Amino acid sequence: MLDLNTQQTPAGATVLAKGEIDLESAPELLQKLTPMMKSGAAVRVDLSGVSYMDSTGVAVLVQALKLGQKKGAGFTLVSPSERVQAVLSLARLDQVFEIEAGG
């Protein structure tokens, strides 16, 4: 199960994700991120509360990043949990995404 909350700030929006990002929940994350990225706003995704992420979740993050790049929007991953960081590192995406250590 995935719980998503959004906090608006003057600099953009932060999406707080808690739970698992997998085949079942990834479309929900994509649905949340797509309009934000299309608007060109800066988006930060706090992954500190994500206990599990599979390749579907990775694909959603990559899709959001690409959409943001087209619109000139910033896209930052914040505080990925140890398990999420391992997935990103394995796919060498830790060198593609902007990743902040603290939220």
BATOR-34024 format. One line per field, with one value per residue (C-alpha): x negated, y, z; residue number from 1. Coordinates in pm, whole numbers, plus 50000, padded with zeros to 5 digits. Last residue first. Example, Ala and Ser with C-alpha at 12.3 -4.5 7.8 and 13.67 -1.06 7.14 Angstrom:
<semars>
xx <- 48633	48770
yy <- 49894	49550
zz <- 50714	50780
i <- 2	1
</semars>
This chain:
<semars>
xx <- 48583	48231	47987	48083	48079	48072	48142	47907	47608	47828	47986	47706	47971	47810	47768	48136	48239	47996	48118	48474	48373	48179	48467	48443	48394	48522	48553	48542	48719	48678	48905	48779	49090	48911	48684	48988	49138	48810	48789	49152	49090	48774	48965	49244	48994	48827	49164	49228	48880	48965	48972	48995	49003	49075	49091	48772	48880	48952	49030	48937	49109	49020	49313	49324	49700	49649	49437	49712	49978	49773	49664	49990	50107	49758	49769	50108	49983	49694	49926	50005	49682	49477	49407	49444	49523	49487	49444	49427	49464	49299	49420	49272	49043	49321	49411	49695	49699	49837	49931	49907	49972	49880	50000
yy <- 51666	51540	51351	51514	51318	51470	51171	51031	50920	50741	50586	50332	50056	49895	50237	50324	49987	50025	50379	50246	49987	50239	50485	50767	51098	51336	51268	51586	51694	52050	52155	52266	52128	51857	51785	51744	51487	51296	51302	51190	50896	50801	50810	50598	50346	50312	50237	49968	49828	49756	49983	49876	50043	50394	50637	50825	50861	51234	51335	51693	51875	52208	52331	52298	52239	51910	51784	51852	51706	51384	51338	51232	51002	50851	50782	50614	50412	50286	50134	49789	49723	49846	50150	50033	50239	50611	50881	51251	51463	51802	52091	52404	52683	52873	52548	52304	51985	51673	51346	50996	50670	50351	50000
zz <- 50368	50396	50173	49846	49520	49172	48953	48689	48898	49154	48848	48826	48817	49121	49279	49241	49386	49678	49744	49761	50021	50230	50221	49971	50150	49884	49511	49307	48990	48865	48582	48242	48073	47873	48171	48394	48159	48158	48538	48573	48338	48528	48858	48711	48571	48912	49067	48807	48868	49230	49534	49897	50241	50117	50410	50324	49960	49965	49606	49524	49241	49082	48878	48499	48498	48314	48605	48856	48628	48591	48954	49121	48838	48824	49197	49164	48866	49085	49347	49206	49017	49313	49523	49882	50189	50243	49979	50063	49751	49784	49573	49423	49547	49726	49903	49849	50055	49889	50056	49913	50100	49917	50000
i <- 103	102	101	100	99	98	97	96	95	94	93	92	91	90	89	88	87	86	85	84	83	82	81	80	79	78	77	76	75	74	73	72	71	70	69	68	67	66	65	64	63	62	61	60	59	58	57	56	55	54	53	52	51	50	49	48	47	46	45	44	43	42	41	40	39	38	37	36	35	34	33	32	31	30	29	28	27	26	25	24	23	22	21	20	19	18	17	16	15	14	13	12	11	10	9	8	7	6	5	4	3	2	1
</semars>
